[in-house]
């Protein structure tokens, strides 16, 4: 199949087939497999609020009162996963603070 000659400002432009065979297009980058994320040893306030089924403002109040152990990383508050408030969740193997209560 004869390619149509294309011109631009008096120059002859190469066809797509010529560009591909001459290597005008860059090679595709080699992608590495994604590394698994590192599991954190602490919850954020939002994560703790979801696990305990309370508002995040309640978590902030408990942290300020000293009822929940916490530490700061920059401006964010982190709650260790080993905190006593989470021990009930881990012993039951269920998500949520109210998981052990029957209705």
trRosetta pair geometry for C-beta under 8 A, 3 or more apart (Angstrom, degrees):
i j d omega theta_ij theta_ji phi_ij phi_ji
3 15 4.2 -53 -173 -73 156 156
3 17 6.7 -145 -71 32 141 122
3 18 7.8 -116 36 -23 170 106
4 15 7.9 121 54 -95 56 115
5 12 6.0 -46 -167 -141 101 105
6 12 7.3 114 74 -161 51 57
6 13 4.4 -40 91 53 104 112
6 15 7.5 127 10 -84 111 68
7 10 6.7 2 -178 -117 112 10
7 11 6.6 154 -155 74 69 38
7 12 5.9 -40 -98 -98 74 50
7 13 6.7 -179 -101 -1 18 89
8 11 5.7 -27 68 60 72 91
8 13 5.4 55 4 -49 109 119
14 18 4.1 -118 -175 87 109 132
14 19 5.5 132 111 -54 124 82
14 22 7.5 -54 -171 17 160 142
14 24 7.6 150 80 -32 149 157
15 18 4.8 99 54 6 74 101
15 19 7.2 -136 98 -5 41 87
16 19 5.6 -54 -150 36 35 113
16 20 6.3 33 154 -19 68 105
17 20 5.9 -55 -147 36 31 109
17 21 6.3 19 159 -10 66 111
18 21 6.1 -60 -141 44 29 103
18 22 5.8 16 164 -10 66 116
19 22 6.2 -65 -138 44 23 102
19 24 4.1 -69 -160 43 81 134
19 25 6.4 76 147 -30 101 90
20 24 7.5 -61 -58 37 23 90
20 25 6.5 -3 -106 10 58 121
40 43 7.6 133 105 -77 124 35
40 81 7.9 140 112 -36 76 120
41 80 6.6 -15 139 -142 87 77
41 81 5.8 -118 -179 14 50 111
41 82 7.9 -9 177 -13 93 97
42 71 7.5 -85 -121 48 158 100
42 78 3.9 50 137 170 142 114
42 79 6.0 153 -169 70 91 34
42 80 5.0 -54 -104 -99 90 41
42 81 6.1 -136 -98 -24 32 76
43 47 4.1 -136 -165 91 97 117
43 48 4.4 123 116 -57 134 85
43 51 7.0 -69 -135 5 159 139
43 78 6.9 147 70 -161 37 68
43 79 4.9 -25 62 64 92 95
43 80 7.9 24 16 112 76 4
43 81 6.3 110 -26 -80 90 73
43 86 7.7 151 -8 -76 136 144
44 47 4.8 94 50 8 76 102
44 48 7.0 -143 91 -4 38 88
44 76 6.6 -46 -131 178 98 123
44 77 7.6 102 -157 80 59 63
44 78 6.5 -48 -96 -107 48 67
44 79 7.8 82 -178 18 4 86
45 48 5.8 -56 -147 39 31 111
45 49 6.2 35 153 -24 65 107
45 56 5.2 82 139 -155 104 101
45 59 4.9 157 -159 106 89 137
45 60 6.3 33 -151 -64 144 79
45 63 7.5 -70 -106 -22 110 147
45 76 7.8 -144 -4 -170 100 82
45 77 5.4 52 -51 74 111 107
45 79 7.1 104 -86 -15 52 112
46 49 5.7 -53 -148 33 30 114
46 50 6.6 29 154 -18 63 103
46 56 5.6 -19 -95 -96 57 131
47 50 5.8 -54 -151 34 33 109
47 51 6.4 30 153 -16 66 108
48 51 5.7 -57 -147 39 32 111
48 52 6.0 10 162 -1 68 114
48 59 5.3 120 96 -126 118 144
48 68 7.7 100 175 -177 153 153
48 79 4.9 41 -70 42 146 145
48 86 8.0 -90 -128 -71 91 112
49 52 6.3 -68 -139 50 25 96
49 54 5.6 -105 -147 78 72 69
49 55 6.2 -25 -154 157 126 16
49 56 4.2 -69 -55 -79 159 65
49 58 7.1 125 -120 55 98 94
49 59 5.1 -101 -71 -21 90 134
50 53 7.5 22 -176 -74 29 43
51 86 7.1 8 134 -114 146 98
51 89 6.3 -6 175 -104 114 161
51 95 6.9 -107 -133 -164 72 78
51 96 6.8 -153 -170 -93 47 32
51 97 6.9 94 136 -42 65 84
52 59 7.4 136 48 -79 139 105
52 85 7.0 -12 -93 156 132 118
52 96 7.8 122 -120 -155 15 46
52 97 4.4 47 -146 -43 56 131
53 96 5.6 40 -36 -150 118 91
53 97 5.3 -127 25 31 100 105
53 98 6.0 -41 36 3 153 107
54 58 4.3 -84 157 69 121 144
54 59 6.5 140 94 -45 115 83
54 97 7.6 19 -22 10 96 151
55 58 4.8 106 62 -4 78 100
55 59 7.6 -142 102 -1 49 83
56 59 5.4 -47 -155 33 46 115
56 60 6.4 49 147 -21 69 101
57 60 5.5 -49 -149 35 37 115
57 61 6.5 40 151 -21 65 103
58 61 5.7 -52 -149 35 33 112
58 62 6.4 30 153 -16 65 106
59 62 5.8 -56 -147 39 31 109
59 63 6.3 32 154 -20 65 106
59 68 6.8 -40 -157 37 71 163
59 79 7.5 -91 -169 -42 118 146
60 63 5.7 -55 -147 37 30 112
60 64 6.3 29 155 -19 65 107
60 77 7.5 135 -110 37 73 158
61 64 5.7 -55 -147 37 30 110
61 65 6.2 22 156 -13 65 110
62 65 5.8 -58 -143 43 30 107
62 67 4.3 -79 -164 65 85 115
62 68 4.5 59 128 -5 111 111
63 66 7.7 42 179 -72 29 24
63 67 7.6 -80 -62 52 23 73
63 68 5.2 -51 -80 67 63 105
63 70 4.7 1 -137 3 112 150
63 77 5.9 46 -175 -178 167 150
63 79 7.4 -111 -91 -82 116 106
68 79 6.0 -25 156 -127 117 124
68 83 6.3 31 -164 -173 80 148
68 85 5.8 -26 -116 -10 96 146
69 79 7.1 118 86 -147 60 75
69 80 6.4 -23 102 27 110 108
69 83 5.2 -168 50 -116 98 103
69 84 7.9 89 6 12 111 85
70 77 5.2 8 172 -175 137 101
70 78 6.4 154 -162 79 82 42
70 79 5.0 -45 -103 -92 89 68
70 80 7.7 -169 -110 -5 39 74
70 83 8.0 8 -68 -88 60 141
71 77 7.6 153 81 -154 28 60
71 78 5.7 -24 67 64 77 93
71 80 7.4 51 8 -42 105 94
72 75 7.2 -22 -168 -135 111 13
72 76 6.9 147 -155 78 67 41
72 77 5.9 -41 -98 -99 70 57
72 78 7.3 147 -112 16 18 82
73 76 5.4 -20 65 66 85 95
73 78 5.5 39 -4 -14 110 125
79 83 5.6 -39 171 -18 94 151
79 85 7.9 -38 173 55 133 124
79 86 8.0 137 133 -32 113 125
80 83 5.1 133 72 -41 80 86
81 86 6.0 -94 -167 93 52 162
82 86 7.5 -127 -138 63 4 119
83 86 5.3 81 67 10 82 102
83 87 7.8 -126 102 -27 46 82
84 87 5.4 -32 -155 -3 46 121
85 88 7.6 -49 176 19 37 102
86 89 5.1 -49 -165 34 64 118
86 90 6.2 57 143 -19 83 103
87 90 5.9 -60 -149 40 35 106
87 91 6.2 32 158 -21 69 109
88 91 6.0 -55 -141 35 28 109
88 92 6.5 17 163 -8 62 110
88 97 7.1 57 91 -143 126 65
88 100 6.8 -96 175 -5 106 140
89 92 6.5 -70 -154 42 25 101
89 94 7.1 -115 -155 74 64 58
89 95 7.2 25 -158 -130 109 31
89 96 7.3 157 -119 61 103 23
89 97 6.8 -55 -72 -91 101 51
89 99 7.4 86 -124 27 69 128
90 93 7.3 30 -176 -72 35 46
92 99 5.7 157 119 96 150 118
92 100 5.1 -125 -93 -72 149 104
94 99 3.7 -171 112 157 129 154
94 100 7.2 160 50 -58 132 67
95 99 6.4 130 75 -65 37 142
96 99 4.4 122 75 -46 95 98
98 101 5.1 -49 -168 31 76 117
